[in-house]
Amino acid sequence: MSGGFRDTFTKDDQQEGLLGYDDAAFYYFAGSLLLTITVPWTYSFIKGSLFPSAQEDCPTKLKSGSVVRTCKTSTMMGKVSASPTRRFGLCWKIQLGVLALLWVMLGLVYVIVGSAQKEISRFDPFEILEVSTSASAAEIKKAYRKLSLVYHPDKNQDDPLAASRFMQITRAHAALTDETAKRNYEKYGNPDGPQTTKVGIGLPRFLLEKDNQLIILCCFFFMLIFVVPMTFICYYQRTKNYAPNGVMIETLQFLGFYINESTRVKNCPELIAASAESRAMPARPTDNTAMKPIAQDVVEHKTRQFSNHPIIMKNSFLIWAHMQRLHHLMTPELRQDLDELLKHSVKITQAMIEIACMREWFYTAQAMIEFRRNLVQALDIKGPQLLQVPHFNEDILKHVARGKNACNTLVDFMARDADQRKWLQEMEPQQIADIEAFCSHVSDMEIFTKVVVEDENEIVVGDVATVIIQLHRKNLHEGEAAGPVHAPFFPCAKYEEWWIFLVEGNPCTRILASERIRDTERVIEAKLRFQVRDSGKYRMEVHALCDSYAGLDKKVEITFTAFSQDEVKREIFIHKEDEDLDLQPTLFQQLMGDLGQEEESEEEEEETDAKSKGKSGKKDSAKDNEKELITEEGAKGGDAEGDDSSASSSESDSD
């Protein structure tokens, strides 16, 4: 009984199975998904390959609308023109391969969908039996016998779709010959009568086959239990080692321990080499041989502190060689290691500056910034500033330092007119053009400062004073912004950054406030705030330090007088809006006010009830008193009447 009951409700499913399953919907879904991924990615890939200036690392225009002014020297233009070659590296090739694979898959899906013969349509017995709608019963019976012999499952044991086709032929014959089936077909469009609608999803056929269920289930649990958790675990293991500024936590701990108030530029190369990022770089067996020429020519300005670690020694030598411009002694592998170190140095030196600022050590912060620009410009400690000028070497520096128009600083060199640079006459025209382009690109910064207390005319003890600093790049025109700095030895594009420090005057050099400015606009404004603690005359210094060029730093002394609170009497003016705001209840007061009103209303009701009760009690007592008075008066009147009656009776008796 149970078997028959089960067969009754599972007969069709067991017979049909997946023979009639149409997975065309899966290919439509797959094609739509591939299109939404492939087309935007291909557009972005082609745009980034053909128009590198549109990338985020080197934009041609800022969000404010200012046009970025790039350096026009031949060296920097050569780096820009060589950038497509660097872009066509491993990452570019991987993207190209993945996109090609996606387009191939999209083409296959299109071919499969286009060549599909099945269509979602209603049940048509005439089409299934391959007869016309006007066919007679004999023609229908003949077509049925012919097709049933062709598609009978016993004759097509190797074709799993033959059984489905035979079932459709049987149902079509019944729909045209059996009266009940014919009526159902004419009324419901199906010989079996009204059917329930089956809604499916776009899944391929192999996911629904019984033989693949175990494998699919294993793959599902493998992805759910192993792949997804391991992905999150690996991501967490990687990110937990990094601080929000992108520097490894181990490096921050190391720098926080070794950086002190006496740390100077000569200590920094070894600190970079001993960082966790540097120690994670691989070592090669050929490094010992390749490093010998560098170790012989490099001049170390400080005794090594970590001499027992080969990777630290190697990277320290590479940094010193970079600062002394010994790149010609490096092999291509060592040059790649140096480029990787310099890329790490951007974030590490940033952390070094922040540590010094946090501890209020101005000279240490100044040394960290100086070391950073030495890495950007490949300058040695106390090296000549004019080595930043294109095509300058030691021989040219000797000529520049002689004669009437001699100069030693970058600012003096940039201030000279072209006619006064007689030492450049022996250079080629292209080299002279590069020097002129360099001088017009380097920021000619002008600084303005002002000390104010907002909304006040005087500075009084206890005020928070604001130092307003404005920086003007005089070499830029209106609507222009500074582009990447001229740094031919630095592996990546570096933009100008300025550090503004407010420092107490000598003998103390404690940092009162600092700010990092990354804006490359023509006019920049920064505000440094500090609290005035004592009255009297103040003398402070504002330092504007550039982290990309040596010799552009600015220093301005500011003085002001702070008055005591007794010397200056300030009128406290309260705006009407502030008064109105003070009268407005806060959210807490509003909440408590609602509760208080409910309590007050309850208290008022109790008081009114008590008063009403008191009044009614008084009225009752008054009425009682009146009744008592009336009764007393009545009693007195009765007595008087009794007395009168007795008197009259006595008088009558006497008569």
VOGU-3710 file (C-alpha; in Angstrom, 3 decimals, decimal comma):
1> msggfrdtft> 0,000/0,000/0,000  2,751/2,364/0,927  4,680/1,485/-2,222  1,630/2,125/-4,394  0,928/5,371/-2,601  4,536/6,474/-3,110  4,514/5,443/-6,754  1,303/7,365/-7,336  2,848/10,672/-6,297  6,421/10,091/-7,529
11> kddqqegllg> 5,697/8,252/-10,746  6,042/11,259/-13,022  9,148/12,505/-11,248  10,852/9,139/-11,474  9,972/8,777/-15,140  10,836/12,284/-16,217  13,732/12,972/-13,864  16,018/15,461/-15,563  15,271/14,302/-19,076  13,019/17,250/-19,739
21> yddaafyyfa> 15,097/19,750/-17,784  16,020/22,816/-19,819  19,142/24,601/-18,568  18,926/27,445/-21,084  18,017/29,797/-18,236  21,422/29,124/-16,685  23,200/30,285/-19,827  21,091/33,438/-19,943  21,977/34,125/-16,318  25,672/33,339/-16,871
31> gsllltitvp> 25,774/35,573/-19,934  24,196/38,484/-18,062  26,618/38,081/-15,161  29,638/37,893/-17,458  28,487/40,992/-19,321  28,134/43,064/-16,137  31,672/42,108/-15,112  33,540/41,981/-18,404  32,367/45,152/-20,132  33,172/47,701/-17,336
41> wtysfikgsl> 36,437/45,951/-16,524  37,484/45,976/-20,182  36,658/49,671/-20,478  38,691/50,514/-17,383  41,570/48,313/-18,544  41,742/49,896/-21,998  41,410/53,413/-20,599  44,176/52,814/-18,062  46,462/51,337/-20,721  45,935/53,992/-23,389
51> fpsaqedcpt> 45,554/57,049/-21,153  47,913/56,646/-18,180  47,512/60,290/-17,167  43,913/59,534/-16,136  45,089/57,217/-13,373  44,841/58,264/-9,761  48,614/58,288/-9,122  49,220/61,064/-11,699  46,029/63,065/-12,243  46,040/65,928/-14,719
61> klksgsvvrt> 43,380/67,916/-12,855  42,383/68,162/-9,210  38,835/68,002/-7,871  38,918/71,758/-7,355  39,508/72,227/-11,089  43,164/73,265/-10,864  45,392/71,948/-13,648  48,375/69,943/-12,414  51,662/71,387/-13,648  54,190/68,631/-14,280
71> cktstmmgkv> 57,943/68,840/-14,572  59,077/69,258/-18,202  62,666/68,091/-17,841  63,786/65,356/-20,225  64,505/62,999/-17,330  61,012/63,225/-15,855  59,371/63,169/-19,285  61,388/60,031/-19,979  60,038/58,448/-16,795  56,497/59,298/-17,841
81> sasptrrfgl> 57,020/57,903/-21,342  58,585/54,762/-19,866  55,685/54,255/-17,502  53,595/52,276/-20,065  56,448/49,774/-20,295  56,386/49,376/-16,533  52,613/49,089/-16,589  52,810/46,197/-19,034  54,175/44,009/-16,289  52,959/40,917/-14,523
91> cwkiqlgvla> 49,823/42,529/-13,089  48,861/43,909/-16,503  49,402/40,518/-18,131  47,303/38,768/-15,488  44,448/41,214/-16,060  44,744/40,720/-19,812  44,614/36,934/-19,422  41,592/37,032/-17,117  39,739/39,400/-19,457  40,524/37,194/-22,445
101> llwvmlglvy> 39,194/34,173/-20,566  36,004/36,045/-19,640  35,422/37,079/-23,253  35,955/33,484/-24,419  33,434/32,260/-21,859  30,999/34,961/-22,953  31,394/33,861/-26,568  30,745/30,224/-25,676  27,603/31,191/-23,775  26,424/33,190/-26,777
111> vivgsaqkei> 27,018/30,241/-29,105  25,191/27,842/-26,774  22,225/30,156/-26,360  22,088/30,907/-30,075  22,245/27,250/-31,131  19,642/26,070/-28,603  16,610/24,527/-30,317  14,374/24,326/-27,289  11,891/27,040/-26,587  9,611/27,577/-23,650
121> srfdpfeile> 6,168/27,015/-25,194  2,803/25,430/-24,407  1,995/21,753/-24,937  1,136/21,146/-28,659  0,214/17,502/-29,493  0,024/18,139/-33,261  3,593/19,438/-33,276  4,820/16,520/-31,175  3,186/13,925/-33,484  4,330/15,902/-36,513
131> vstsasaaei> 0,828/16,086/-38,043  -1,342/18,965/-39,148  -4,236/20,275/-37,114  -6,707/18,897/-39,714  -5,334/15,337/-39,551  -7,810/12,503/-39,241  -7,846/9,849/-36,514  -6,158/7,340/-38,832  -3,334/9,779/-39,608  -2,855/10,517/-35,924
141> kkayrklslv> -2,756/6,798/-35,078  -0,286/6,145/-37,899  2,024/8,954/-36,767  1,844/7,718/-33,203  2,876/4,164/-34,174  5,692/5,432/-36,312  7,163/7,742/-33,684  6,644/5,280/-30,820  8,660/2,675/-32,691  11,436/5,175/-33,336
151> yhpdknqddp> 11,676/6,604/-29,770  10,746/3,533/-27,722  13,114/3,269/-24,708  13,814/-0,416/-25,409  15,231/0,514/-28,791  17,155/3,513/-27,504  18,767/2,333/-24,285  21,834/4,496/-24,835  19,809/7,665/-25,376  18,408/9,001/-22,063
161> laasrfmqit> 16,315/11,627/-23,870  14,414/8,974/-25,873  12,274/8,108/-22,828  11,230/11,733/-22,400  10,420/11,987/-26,086  8,363/8,748/-25,931  6,382/10,065/-22,949  5,565/13,249/-24,847  4,402/11,203/-27,869  2,151/9,077/-25,626
171> rahaaltdet> 0,634/12,156/-23,985  0,083/13,807/-27,366  -1,703/10,696/-28,736  -3,893/10,519/-25,623  -4,764/14,190/-25,945  -6,063/13,635/-29,495  -7,789/10,262/-29,028  -8,937/9,893/-25,428  -12,093/11,917/-24,774  -11,168/12,892/-21,214
181> akrnyekygn> -7,632/13,842/-22,175  -8,961/15,748/-25,175  -11,368/17,748/-23,035  -8,559/18,534/-20,551  -6,314/19,656/-23,397  -8,996/21,878/-24,910  -9,845/23,390/-21,526  -6,471/23,534/-19,720  -3,947/23,082/-22,515  -2,690/19,849/-20,972
191> pdgpqttkvg> -4,115/16,298/-21,269  -3,558/15,720/-17,558  -5,845/18,550/-16,541  -4,943/21,690/-14,546  -1,259/21,812/-13,660  0,622/23,666/-10,944  3,182/26,173/-12,099  6,784/25,107/-11,456  9,257/27,946/-10,955  12,935/27,133/-11,173
201> iglprfllek> 16,228/29,007/-11,051  18,979/29,215/-13,607  21,092/26,226/-12,602  23,042/24,001/-14,945  21,875/20,429/-15,423  24,878/18,787/-13,726  24,032/20,475/-10,401  20,688/18,641/-10,295  21,836/15,200/-11,382  21,652/12,574/-8,682
211> dnqliilccf> 25,120/11,186/-9,394  26,717/14,583/-8,705  24,866/15,402/-5,511  27,544/13,995/-3,189  30,361/15,821/-4,969  28,419/19,081/-5,034  27,576/18,746/-1,353  31,231/18,102/-0,505  32,317/21,118/-2,541  29,701/23,280/-0,846
221> ffmlifvvpm> 30,823/22,293/2,644  34,466/22,670/1,621  33,805/26,249/0,518  31,635/27,036/3,533  33,741/25,382/6,235  37,282/25,743/4,879  37,714/28,304/2,095  35,602/31,152/3,516  36,997/30,914/7,089  40,558/30,536/5,820
231> tficyyqrtk> 40,128/33,612/3,626  39,056/35,709/6,603  41,771/34,197/8,795  44,496/34,938/6,244  43,196/38,462/5,760  43,123/39,020/9,500  46,594/37,549/9,968  47,902/39,913/7,313  46,112/43,068/8,439  46,688/42,620/12,167
241> nyapngvmie> 50,415/43,167/11,572  49,840/46,636/10,093  48,918/49,903/11,742  46,325/52,263/10,199  49,124/54,292/8,561  50,279/51,233/6,581  53,439/50,568/8,619  53,944/47,239/10,309  53,276/47,307/14,047  56,638/45,689/14,706
251> tlqflgfyin> 58,322/48,565/12,864  56,447/51,158/14,927  57,478/49,440/18,141  61,091/49,298/16,950  61,141/52,978/15,938  59,440/54,040/19,146  62,177/52,331/21,132  65,229/53,507/19,173  64,242/57,073/18,212  65,211/59,562/20,902
261> estrvkncpe> 65,836/63,279/21,168  69,409/62,919/19,848  68,468/60,913/16,729  69,778/62,607/13,591  70,035/61,909/9,855  73,076/59,654/10,209  71,033/57,236/12,339  68,155/56,928/9,877  69,551/54,639/7,111  70,145/51,839/9,575
271> liaasaesra> 66,728/52,372/11,166  65,096/51,933/7,753  67,226/48,841/7,079  66,266/47,325/10,453  62,525/47,800/9,954  60,272/44,767/9,665  59,513/45,574/6,021  63,226/45,591/5,224  63,967/42,382/7,131  61,142/40,625/5,263
281> mparptdnta> 62,889/41,147/1,922  64,472/37,964/0,498  68,218/37,449/0,342  69,963/35,891/-2,661  73,080/33,712/-2,732  74,669/36,157/-5,189  74,212/39,179/-2,917  77,617/38,791/-1,247  79,438/39,061/-4,557  77,242/41,855/-5,868
291> mkpiaqdvve> 77,574/43,926/-2,693  81,404/43,970/-2,577  81,920/46,958/-4,950  79,257/48,936/-3,079  80,680/48,133/0,353  84,109/49,325/-0,782  82,946/52,723/-2,109  80,170/53,581/0,352  81,016/56,054/3,118  79,109/55,320/6,324
301> hktrqfsnhp> 78,743/58,364/8,556  78,024/56,269/11,622  79,283/53,071/13,173  76,971/50,152/12,460  74,711/49,194/15,336  73,258/45,975/13,872  76,332/44,328/12,433  75,190/40,744/13,063  72,231/40,797/10,673  73,201/40,322/7,002
311> iimknsfliw> 69,918/41,611/5,551  70,134/44,786/7,678  73,728/45,378/6,594  72,862/44,821/2,937  69,889/47,200/2,943  71,818/49,791/4,940  74,577/49,733/2,303  71,952/50,115/-0,427  70,458/53,205/1,243  73,872/54,804/1,736
321> ahmqrlhhlm> 74,770/53,996/-1,895  71,538/55,618/-3,050  72,197/58,778/-1,055  75,729/58,935/-2,503  74,481/58,197/-6,045  76,382/54,958/-6,569  73,631/53,394/-8,655  76,080/52,435/-11,389  77,600/49,865/-9,004  74,301/48,065/-8,459
331> tpelrqdlde> 73,148/45,015/-10,348  69,565/44,975/-11,684  68,524/42,740/-8,757  70,030/45,138/-6,213  68,373/48,064/-7,960  65,009/46,309/-7,577  65,717/45,795/-3,870  66,582/49,481/-3,523  63,376/50,543/-5,279  61,352/48,367/-2,916
341> llkhsvkitq> 63,145/49,879/0,079  62,482/53,409/-1,165  58,787/52,636/-1,621  58,633/51,386/1,980  60,568/54,443/3,159  57,687/56,806/2,308  55,465/55,365/5,042  58,289/54,551/7,461  59,757/58,069/7,397  56,248/59,423/7,855
351> amieiacmre> 55,967/57,343/11,029  59,388/58,585/12,192  58,289/62,212/11,792  55,041/61,560/13,661  56,910/59,921/16,546  59,153/62,983/16,888  56,150/65,336/16,736  54,279/63,303/19,312  57,215/63,653/21,694  57,592/67,390/20,842
361> wfytaqamie> 61,211/67,049/19,630  61,660/69,673/16,929  65,269/68,947/15,991  64,517/65,237/15,718  61,498/65,904/13,501  63,604/68,267/11,397  66,240/65,548/10,993  63,605/62,988/9,926  62,272/65,381/7,264  65,802/66,090/6,060
371> frrnlvqald> 66,470/62,357/5,749  63,256/61,919/3,796  64,176/64,529/1,202  67,681/63,059/1,002  66,061/59,793/-0,063  63,819/61,571/-2,579  66,656/63,579/-4,151  69,487/61,048/-3,555  71,563/63,465/-1,464  74,195/62,589/1,075
381> ikgpqllqvp> 74,262/64,065/4,565  75,134/67,769/4,264  75,470/67,230/0,524  75,400/70,142/-1,947  71,897/71,386/-2,628  72,726/72,110/-6,266  73,029/68,399/-7,007  69,231/68,486/-7,247  69,572/70,521/-10,464  69,500/68,338/-13,598
391> hfnedilkhv> 72,881/67,486/-15,212  74,848/68,910/-12,266  77,855/66,980/-11,021  80,922/67,654/-8,918  82,822/69,344/-11,755  80,007/71,781/-12,504  79,621/72,540/-8,794  83,227/73,730/-8,691  82,554/76,220/-11,502  79,318/77,418/-9,894
401> argknacntl> 81,089/78,088/-6,579  83,685/80,362/-8,240  83,576/83,828/-9,650  81,487/86,896/-9,148  78,132/85,177/-9,559  78,976/82,196/-7,375  76,122/80,507/-5,470  75,835/77,500/-3,196  72,164/77,217/-2,368  69,220/76,198/-4,497
411> vdfmardadq> 67,273/79,379/-3,736  70,167/81,570/-4,924  70,523/79,552/-8,094  66,827/79,815/-8,910  66,853/83,575/-8,252  69,550/84,180/-10,894  68,546/85,212/-14,367  69,571/83,124/-17,334  72,206/85,726/-18,275  73,864/85,434/-14,855
421> rkwlqemepq> 74,336/81,656/-15,180  77,504/81,861/-17,222  78,680/78,462/-16,004  75,941/76,872/-18,134  77,271/78,202/-21,431  79,281/75,043/-22,111  76,191/72,832/-21,745  74,063/71,604/-24,603  70,788/73,393/-25,407  68,701/70,470/-24,190
431> qiadieafcs> 70,503/70,452/-20,838  69,986/74,198/-20,433  66,286/73,740/-21,253  66,063/71,056/-18,581  67,603/73,384/-16,007  65,163/76,161/-16,892  62,258/73,724/-16,673  63,504/72,564/-13,270  63,753/76,121/-11,943  60,237/76,940/-13,091
441> hvsdmeiftk> 58,827/73,745/-11,561  60,382/73,937/-8,078  58,099/75,726/-5,625  59,067/79,330/-4,918  57,265/79,527/-1,604  56,322/82,692/0,257  54,991/82,522/3,809  52,729/84,895/5,765  51,805/84,521/9,444  49,380/86,182/11,842
451> vvvedeneiv> 48,461/85,525/15,487  44,851/86,124/16,476  42,244/85,140/19,002  38,970/84,546/17,261  36,374/87,272/17,928  38,758/89,193/20,214  41,069/92,175/19,793  43,565/91,342/22,532  45,293/88,169/23,654  44,591/87,362/27,294
461> vgdvatviiq> 45,839/84,592/29,531  43,693/81,521/29,096  42,801/82,269/25,475  43,311/79,755/22,676  45,432/81,667/20,193  45,481/80,780/16,491  48,511/81,189/14,245  47,277/81,565/10,668  49,914/80,551/8,108  49,486/81,191/4,397
471> lhrknlhege> 51,826/79,660/1,826  51,940/81,087/-1,708  53,650/79,281/-4,589  54,841/82,208/-6,656  55,936/80,004/-9,541  52,343/78,911/-10,223  49,624/80,848/-11,985  45,991/81,101/-10,979  44,214/77,773/-11,509  47,411/75,702/-11,401
481> aagpvhapff> 48,622/73,093/-8,902  52,040/71,563/-8,320  52,665/68,166/-9,897  55,126/65,444/-8,874  58,537/66,694/-7,809  61,662/66,348/-9,911  63,123/63,133/-8,459  64,893/61,104/-11,167  66,353/58,602/-8,675  63,093/57,908/-6,831
491> pcakyeewwi> 61,110/54,922/-8,144  57,585/56,355/-7,805  55,828/59,693/-8,197  56,365/61,891/-5,148  54,261/64,962/-4,411  55,387/67,899/-2,349  54,490/67,903/1,335  55,105/70,691/3,812  55,349/70,348/7,567  54,426/73,437/9,601
501> flvegnpctr> 55,817/73,655/13,137  55,086/76,194/15,841  58,120/76,132/18,148  58,948/77,968/21,325  61,813/80,417/20,993  65,348/79,711/22,204  66,616/78,203/24,381  63,626/75,844/24,368  62,657/74,196/21,080  59,542/72,339/22,140
511> ilaserirdt> 56,893/71,812/19,473  53,693/73,597/20,443  51,681/72,558/17,379  52,330/70,959/14,009  50,457/70,170/10,831  51,200/68,201/7,697  50,109/69,894/4,447  49,618/67,757/1,366  47,685/70,319/-0,641  49,392/71,197/-3,948
521> ervieaklrf> 47,273/74,260/-4,744  48,800/77,663/-5,415  47,631/79,139/-2,081  47,580/77,044/1,089  46,364/78,029/4,533  47,035/76,286/7,827  45,971/77,088/11,376  47,937/76,136/14,470  46,303/76,614/17,877  47,837/76,792/21,332
531> qvrdsgkyrm> 46,753/78,004/24,767  48,231/81,152/26,287  49,338/80,244/29,805  51,238/83,298/31,097  51,105/87,033/30,554  53,956/88,970/29,003  55,843/89,054/25,706  56,032/85,899/23,592  58,524/85,077/20,865  57,872/81,984/18,792
541> evhalcdsya> 59,073/80,518/15,524  57,099/79,106/12,634  59,039/76,604/10,525  57,802/75,451/7,111  59,835/72,404/6,063  59,649/70,800/2,619  60,057/67,026/2,497  60,965/66,839/-1,213  63,590/69,526/-1,921  66,575/70,627/0,136
551> gldkkveitf> 67,030/74,354/0,638  63,398/75,504/0,458  62,653/75,615/4,194  61,189/78,804/5,610  61,405/80,284/9,097  59,373/83,183/10,505  59,553/84,696/13,990  56,300/85,862/15,546  55,946/88,048/18,614  52,927/89,150/20,596
561> tafsqdevkr> 51,997/90,330/24,062  49,581/88,484/26,296  47,692/90,485/28,925  46,438/89,300/32,252  42,729/89,060/32,911  42,915/92,074/35,230  44,505/94,289/32,569  41,824/93,713/29,964  38,174/93,858/30,811  36,057/92,151/28,236
571> eifihkeded> 32,394/92,747/27,774  30,509/89,559/27,558  28,150/89,899/24,648  25,534/87,240/24,248  23,794/86,960/20,935  20,054/86,766/20,921  20,218/83,445/19,132  22,338/82,054/21,964  19,846/83,334/24,503  17,023/81,678/22,628
581> ldlqptlfqq> 18,987/78,458/22,547  19,548/78,651/26,289  15,815/78,936/26,800  15,161/75,854/24,736  14,991/72,678/26,820  17,385/69,901/26,033  16,244/66,474/24,941  16,797/65,144/28,451  14,842/68,017/29,892  12,062/67,426/27,396
591> lmgdlgqeee> 11,874/63,765/28,370  11,995/64,586/32,063  9,581/67,447/31,512  6,945/65,093/30,120  7,344/62,833/33,117  7,290/65,843/35,459  4,132/67,183/33,868  2,432/63,843/34,401  3,542/63,842/38,051  2,477/67,489/38,472
601> seeeeeetda> -0,898/66,754/36,908  -1,345/63,868/39,318  -0,321/66,090/42,244  -2,677/68,837/41,066  -5,519/66,348/40,841  -4,774/65,160/44,369  -4,643/68,758/45,619  -7,934/69,624/43,911  -9,524/66,522/45,388  -8,213/67,405/48,816
611> kskgksgkkd> -9,453/70,986/48,470  -12,869/69,859/47,313  -13,047/67,443/50,204  -11,953/70,203/52,566  -14,591/72,585/51,248  -17,330/69,959/51,488  -16,175/69,164/55,026  -16,311/72,826/55,953  -19,761/73,161/54,447  -20,968/70,110/56,348
621> sakdnekeli> -19,504/71,420/59,585  -21,095/74,822/58,947  -24,434/73,196/58,320  -24,053/71,162/61,522  -23,184/74,308/63,436  -26,212/76,060/62,021  -28,408/73,148/62,992  -26,972/73,168/66,487  -27,584/76,910/66,765  -31,143/76,508/65,535
631> teegakggda> -31,834/73,726/67,978  -30,329/75,740/70,826  -32,373/78,787/69,923  -35,461/76,608/69,649  -34,763/75,155/73,010  -34,306/78,637/74,477  -37,537/79,811/72,825  -39,393/76,831/74,227  -38,104/77,630/77,685  -39,168/81,224/77,302
641> egddssasss> -42,604/80,225/76,151  -42,846/77,822/79,047  -41,900/80,614/81,383  -44,498/82,897/79,790  -47,174/80,272/79,975  -46,362/79,572/83,597  -46,421/83,279/84,303  -49,776/83,722/82,611  -51,193/80,758/84,441  -50,018/82,126/87,715
651> esdsd> -51,563/85,462/86,921  -54,859/83,793/86,067  -54,782/81,941/89,316  -54,193/85,112/91,238  -57,157/86,692/89,581
//
